[in-house]
Amino acid sequence: MNIQIYGKSKCFDTKKAERYFKERGIKYQPVDIMDKGLSKGELNNVLKAVGSLENLIDTKAKDYAMIKYLVPEQREEKLMENPKLYKTPIVRNGKDATVGYQPEVWKQWV
């Protein structure tokens, strides 16, 4: 298992996800999405796993208005430019990925 948790330092759900794996003795790699972001390849892999770009966008973000009315092609580019628009945590396990706190899915990975 190769768990990566992409999150924001002040995100409560990211902290809960890290605690979930730590309590079960599962090693994970924390990635500060605000610092590192997602590469184009990582974003494509996550999109394949979660279904659509809409599942990755945090509609409660302060800057959501800047992406809300863009066409899908522009949304992807804007999302990569502004990592604060990602809904977190994004938890990856190889080709599998989840967005948000989803322990019921992570349990199936173990």
FENVENBEL-V161098 format. One record per residue. N is the residue number from 1. SS is DSSP state (H for helix, E for strand, C for the rest). D_FIRST is the distance of its C-alpha to the first C-alpha in whole Angstrom. Layout:
n={N & N}
ss={SS & SS}
d_first={D_FIRST & D_FIRST}
This chain:
n={1 & 2 & 3 & 4 & 5 & 6 & 7 & 8 & 9 & 10 & 11 & 12 & 13 & 14 & 15 & 16 & 17 & 18 & 19 & 20 & 21 & 22 & 23 & 24 & 25 & 26 & 27 & 28 & 29 & 30 & 31 & 32 & 33 & 34 & 35 & 36 & 37 & 38 & 39 & 40 & 41 & 42 & 43 & 44 & 45 & 46 & 47 & 48 & 49 & 50 & 51 & 52 & 53 & 54 & 55 & 56 & 57 & 58 & 59 & 60 & 61 & 62 & 63 & 64 & 65 & 66 & 67 & 68 & 69 & 70 & 71 & 72 & 73 & 74 & 75 & 76 & 77 & 78 & 79 & 80 & 81 & 82 & 83 & 84 & 85 & 86 & 87 & 88 & 89 & 90 & 91 & 92 & 93 & 94 & 95 & 96 & 97 & 98 & 99 & 100 & 101 & 102 & 103 & 104 & 105 & 106 & 107 & 108 & 109 & 110}
ss={C & C & E & E & E & E & E & C & C & C & C & H & H & H & H & H & H & H & H & H & H & H & H & C & C & C & C & E & E & E & E & E & H & H & H & H & C & C & C & H & H & H & H & H & H & H & H & H & H & H & C & C & H & H & H & C & E & C & C & C & C & C & C & C & H & H & H & H & C & C & C & H & H & H & H & H & H & H & H & H & H & C & H & H & H & E & C & C & C & E & E & E & E & C & C & E & E & E & E & C & C & C & H & H & H & H & H & H & H & C}
d_first={0 & 4 & 6 & 10 & 13 & 16 & 19 & 22 & 24 & 26 & 24 & 24 & 21 & 19 & 20 & 19 & 16 & 15 & 17 & 15 & 12 & 14 & 16 & 13 & 12 & 8 & 8 & 9 & 11 & 14 & 16 & 20 & 21 & 24 & 24 & 22 & 22 & 20 & 21 & 23 & 20 & 17 & 20 & 20 & 16 & 16 & 20 & 19 & 16 & 19 & 22 & 24 & 25 & 27 & 24 & 23 & 26 & 27 & 31 & 32 & 31 & 35 & 34 & 34 & 37 & 37 & 34 & 35 & 38 & 37 & 36 & 32 & 32 & 34 & 31 & 28 & 30 & 31 & 28 & 26 & 30 & 29 & 26 & 27 & 28 & 24 & 23 & 20 & 18 & 16 & 12 & 10 & 6 & 8 & 11 & 11 & 12 & 15 & 18 & 19 & 18 & 17 & 15 & 16 & 14 & 11 & 12 & 12 & 8 & 8}
